[in-house]
C-alpha cells in the first residue's frame, strides 16, 4: 500500500513512516523540509498522486486564535489534492475530548479540522489521542515562576508518542473508519500530581502548587481529556520516564 504521510518528519510522523515501512507498506514522509507547503499548496498534488492513503499530521504553528485559519486552509488544500490524486482513505490525528473544551482556541480549531474531514468527499479515519507524555516538560514550563510551578488538578491520561504512532499506522493501513478511534495511556493522573512525579524523577527542585486557574488546562472542566474505554496503550508514565 502506498501511503503519503504529510508532516512525516515530526515526532509522530517519523515514527508512523517507520512503522508502516516495517509492516511492508511504501510510506513516504512529506513536510516543509521536503518541499511541500500545506498553506500555499506547493507540492501537494505531487506528494499525494497515486497513493492509496493520505495521513495528515501537520499542526498549526500557534495554539491561539490563528489556528482555525491554519486548519481550514491546510485541510481544503490537502483534500482537494487528495481527491485529484485518487486516494481512498484520509487519516488525521486529533485529541480525546477535543469537542468538550470550547474555551481553548486550539481545541476549537481541531474540531474544525475534524468537521472539514467528515464533510469532505474522501473516506476517513480520525484517531483521537490523549495528552502526549513528551509534552510534560513544556506544560511545566508554561506556568513556572521561579521555583514554583502552578498546575490545575485536571485529570489527564498520558500516552507515549511511540504508542500514538503505532495506533496511527495501524489505522492508516486498515479500512477507513468513517469515524473516530480514541487511544489513551493506561493510567489517569491529576495534572498537578503528574507534575510532582515528573519533577521528583528528574531531581528538579521546583515545587508544584495546585492552582485551578493556571495554564491552558484550566479551561478544561471535569475529566473530558480522559477515556478509560479507549484503546489503551501499554506504556506507563513512570516506565517512560525511566
RODO-2510 file (C-alpha; in nm, 4 decimals, decimal comma):
residues 242
     n   res          X          Y          Z
     1     x     0,0000     0,0000     0,0000
     2     x     0,1324     0,3456    -0,0922
     3     x     0,0898     0,5998     0,1863
     4     x     0,1792     0,9701     0,1905
     5     x     0,2478     1,0985     0,5420
     6     x     0,2133     1,4766     0,5452
     7     x     0,4058     1,6095     0,8423
     8     x     0,6037     1,2885     0,8209
     9     x     0,9303     1,4178     0,9659
    10     x     0,7977     1,5229     1,3092
    11     x     0,7698     1,3447     1,6443
    12     x     0,4732     1,1279     1,5452
    13     x     0,5078     1,1349     1,1669
    14     x     0,8604     0,9977     1,1514
    15     x     0,7590     0,7000     1,3665
    16     x     0,4409     0,6424     1,1632
    17     x     0,6529     0,6223     0,8467
    18     x     0,8942     0,3830     1,0149
    19     x     0,6130     0,1577     1,1422
    20     x     0,4349     0,1465     0,8066
    21     x     0,7504     0,0659     0,6130
    22     x     0,8423    -0,2031     0,8658
    23     x     0,4999    -0,3580     0,8019
    24     x     0,5733    -0,3795     0,4296
    25     x     0,3962    -0,0679     0,3052
    26     x     0,5511     0,2116     0,0991
    27     x     0,5204     0,5170     0,3255
    28     x     0,6810     0,8441     0,2172
    29     x     0,7286     1,1403     0,4537
    30     x     0,6436     1,4899     0,3312
    31     x     0,6979     1,8219     0,5089
    32     x     0,8250     2,1732     0,4509
    33     x     1,1769     2,0293     0,4565
    34     x     1,0895     1,8078     0,1591
    35     x     0,9357     2,0957    -0,0365
    36     x     0,5641     2,0916     0,0381
    37     x     0,3558     2,3696     0,1886
    38     x     0,0035     2,2908     0,3077
    39     x    -0,0912     2,6603     0,3197
    40     x     0,0215     2,7671    -0,0288
    41     x    -0,0474     2,4206    -0,1703
    42     x     0,3035     2,3914    -0,3108
    43     x     0,3967     2,0314    -0,3905
    44     x     0,0786     1,8748    -0,2528
    45     x    -0,0545     1,7269    -0,5772
    46     x     0,2791     1,5616    -0,6487
    47     x     0,3058     1,4307    -0,2921
    48     x    -0,0323     1,2543    -0,2954
    49     x    -0,0537     1,1499    -0,6614
    50     x    -0,1200     0,7787    -0,6987
    51     x    -0,1167     0,6928    -0,3268
    52     x    -0,3748     0,4759    -0,1519
    53     x    -0,3806     0,6658     0,1791
    54     x    -0,3001     1,0184     0,2961
    55     x    -0,2091     1,0687     0,6621
    56     x    -0,2132     1,4336     0,7670
    57     x    -0,0060     1,5010     1,0804
    58     x     0,0661     1,8689     1,0164
    59     x    -0,0043     2,1070     1,3007
    60     x    -0,0737     2,4751     1,3472
    61     x     0,2427     2,6738     1,4325
    62     x     0,0454     2,8544     1,7047
    63     x    -0,2189     2,7496     1,9573
    64     x    -0,4065     3,0806     1,9533
    65     x    -0,6853     3,2405     1,7502
    66     x    -0,4786     3,1977     1,4315
    67     x    -0,5013     2,8180     1,4477
    68     x    -0,8501     2,7770     1,2904
    69     x    -0,7316     2,9511     0,9732
    70     x    -0,4368     2,7105     0,9505
    71     x    -0,6573     2,4023     0,9684
    72     x    -0,9184     2,5467     0,7314
    73     x    -0,6641     2,6278     0,4599
    74     x    -0,4462     2,3201     0,5041
    75     x    -0,7401     2,0789     0,5008
    76     x    -0,9015     2,2461     0,1992
    77     x    -0,5744     2,2200     0,0071
    78     x    -0,4977     1,8639     0,1138
    79     x    -0,8463     1,7301     0,0469
    80     x    -0,8531     1,8884    -0,2993
    81     x    -0,5136     1,7392    -0,3850
    82     x    -0,6093     1,4006    -0,2384
    83     x    -0,9355     1,3849    -0,4331
    84     x    -0,7489     1,4664    -0,7540
    85     x    -0,4841     1,2063    -0,6756
    86     x    -0,7392     0,9322    -0,6177
    87     x    -0,6540     0,8176    -0,2630
    88     x    -0,9373     0,6338    -0,0904
    89     x    -0,8527     0,6982     0,2746
    90     x    -0,7587     1,0166     0,4647
    91     x    -0,6353     0,9992     0,8260
    92     x    -0,5844     1,2735     1,0840
    93     x    -0,4680     1,2795     1,4451
    94     x    -0,6827     1,4704     1,6934
    95     x    -0,7366     1,4926     2,0706
    96     x    -0,9571     1,2937     2,3095
    97     x    -1,2302     1,5232     2,4394
    98     x    -1,1436     1,7978     2,1911
    99     x    -1,5090     1,8879     2,1372
   100     x    -1,5644     1,9296     2,5125
   101     x    -1,3242     2,2239     2,5636
   102     x    -1,4786     2,5256     2,3882
   103     x    -1,2675     2,7659     2,5918
   104     x    -0,9474     2,6852     2,4019
   105     x    -0,8864     2,8333     2,0553
   106     x    -0,6659     2,5409     1,9519
   107     x    -0,9221     2,2785     2,0533
   108     x    -1,1928     2,4600     1,8577
   109     x    -0,9540     2,4623     1,5622
   110     x    -0,9022     2,0858     1,5860
   111     x    -1,2801     2,0346     1,5952
   112     x    -1,2968     2,2428     1,2774
   113     x    -1,0352     2,0147     1,1197
   114     x    -1,2404     1,7088     1,2104
   115     x    -1,5603     1,8641     1,0748
   116     x    -1,3960     1,9554     0,7426
   117     x    -1,2769     1,5960     0,7030
   118     x    -1,6168     1,4480     0,7940
   119     x    -1,7908     1,6727     0,5397
   120     x    -1,5364     1,6012     0,2664
   121     x    -1,5542     1,3586    -0,0256
   122     x    -1,2966     1,1018     0,0933
   123     x    -1,3441     0,8041     0,3284
   124     x    -1,1678     0,8955     0,6521
   125     x    -1,0404     0,7961     0,9929
   126     x    -0,9867     1,0205     1,2944
   127     x    -0,7505     0,8995     1,5664
   128     x    -0,8019     1,0934     1,8876
   129     x    -0,5198     1,0622     2,1418
   130     x    -0,4845     1,1796     2,4998
   131     x    -0,2012     1,4151     2,6038
   132     x     0,1489     1,3071     2,4966
   133     x     0,3965     1,2162     2,7718
   134     x     0,6611     1,4025     2,5689
   135     x     0,4819     1,7355     2,6255
   136     x     0,5022     1,7311     3,0052
   137     x     0,8206     1,9411     3,0197
   138     x     0,6525     2,2095     2,8105
   139     x     0,3432     2,2029     3,0340
   140     x     0,5661     2,2559     3,3383
   141     x     0,7491     2,5450     3,1714
   142     x     0,4300     2,7358     3,0847
   143     x     0,3396     2,8091     3,4459
   144     x     0,6792     2,8167     3,6173
   145     x     0,7551     3,1201     3,8308
   146     x     1,0960     3,0875     3,9922
   147     x     1,0964     2,7647     4,1917
   148     x     0,7185     2,7197     4,1744
   149     x     0,5047     2,5525     3,9087
   150     x     0,1324     2,6204     3,9197
   151     x    -0,0889     2,3469     3,7769
   152     x    -0,4590     2,2658     3,7959
   153     x    -0,5771     1,9225     3,9120
   154     x    -0,7129     1,8441     3,5641
   155     x    -0,7397     1,4668     3,5075
   156     x    -0,5295     1,3504     3,2116
   157     x    -0,4336     1,0100     3,0753
   158     x    -0,0860     1,0482     2,9227
   159     x     0,0204     0,8379     2,6242
   160     x     0,3683     0,7826     2,4808
   161     x     0,4362     0,9164     2,1303
   162     x     0,5552     0,5725     2,0160
   163     x     0,2161     0,4269     2,1121
   164     x     0,0357     0,7065     1,9257
   165     x     0,2458     0,6426     1,6141
   166     x     0,1754     0,2716     1,6314
   167     x    -0,2003     0,3344     1,6510
   168     x    -0,1988     0,5852     1,3642
   169     x    -0,0028     0,3457     1,1439
   170     x    -0,2444     0,0629     1,2241
   171     x    -0,5465     0,2767     1,1340
   172     x    -0,3798     0,4067     0,8165
   173     x    -0,3167     0,0531     0,6953
   174     x    -0,6742    -0,0538     0,7658
   175     x    -1,0192     0,0095     0,6247
   176     x    -1,1453     0,3677     0,6705
   177     x    -1,3347     0,4017     0,9986
   178     x    -1,5544     0,6869     0,8750
   179     x    -1,5499     0,7700     1,2430
   180     x    -1,3255     0,8174     1,5457
   181     x    -1,0927     0,5851     1,7363
   182     x    -0,9876     0,7027     2,0833
   183     x    -0,6465     0,5961     2,2142
   184     x    -0,5111     0,6655     2,5623
   185     x    -0,2421     0,5767     2,8098
   186     x    -0,3102     0,3088     3,0727
   187     x    -0,3265     0,5445     3,3753
   188     x    -0,5175     0,8566     3,4791
   189     x    -0,3412     1,1260     3,6826
   190     x    -0,4342     1,4704     3,8037
   191     x    -0,2068     1,7142     3,6213
   192     x    -0,0630     1,8627     3,9426
   193     x     0,0169     1,5117     4,0670
   194     x     0,1823     1,4268     3,7352
   195     x     0,3910     1,7427     3,7653
   196     x     0,5180     1,6346     4,1074
   197     x     0,6017     1,2847     3,9809
   198     x     0,7924     1,4321     3,6853
   199     x     0,9936     1,6827     3,8893
   200     x     1,0775     1,4250     4,1555
   201     x     1,2019     1,1747     3,8979
   202     x     1,4241     1,4360     3,7328
   203     x     1,5596     1,5670     4,0642
   204     x     1,4145     1,9076     3,9737
   205     x     1,3934     2,1328     4,2830
   206     x     1,0794     2,3141     4,1677
   207     x     0,7628     2,2528     4,3667
   208     x     0,4090     2,2226     4,2330
   209     x     0,1270     2,4347     4,3715
   210     x    -0,2262     2,3313     4,2804
   211     x    -0,3925     2,6263     4,1073
   212     x    -0,7228     2,5738     3,9231
   213     x    -0,6642     2,8918     3,7185
   214     x    -0,3141     2,8141     3,5884
   215     x    -0,2251     2,7436     3,2259
   216     x    -0,4276     2,6250     2,9292
   217     x    -0,5652     2,3193     3,1105
   218     x    -0,7526     2,5498     3,3474
   219     x    -1,0101     2,5783     3,0670
   220     x    -1,0851     2,2064     3,0908
   221     x    -1,3842     2,1025     3,3000
   222     x    -1,4089     1,7570     3,4541
   223     x    -1,2396     1,4507     3,3098
   224     x    -1,3160     1,5116     2,9408
   225     x    -0,9479     1,4628     2,8441
   226     x    -0,9578     1,1018     2,9661
   227     x    -1,1303     0,7926     2,8312
   228     x    -1,0940     0,4651     3,0172
   229     x    -1,2965     0,2949     2,7403
   230     x    -1,0434     0,3986     2,4738
   231     x    -0,7944     0,1632     2,3101
   232     x    -0,5384     0,1610     2,5930
   233     x    -0,1669     0,1775     2,5087
   234     x     0,0815    -0,0288     2,7121
   235     x     0,3400     0,2296     2,8188
   236     x     0,3102     0,3536     3,1789
   237     x     0,4302     0,7040     3,2643
   238     x     0,6949     0,6053     3,5200
   239     x     0,8347     0,3434     3,2818
   240     x     0,8509     0,6076     3,0093
   241     x     1,0281     0,8499     3,2449
   242     x     1,2847     0,5828     3,3251
***
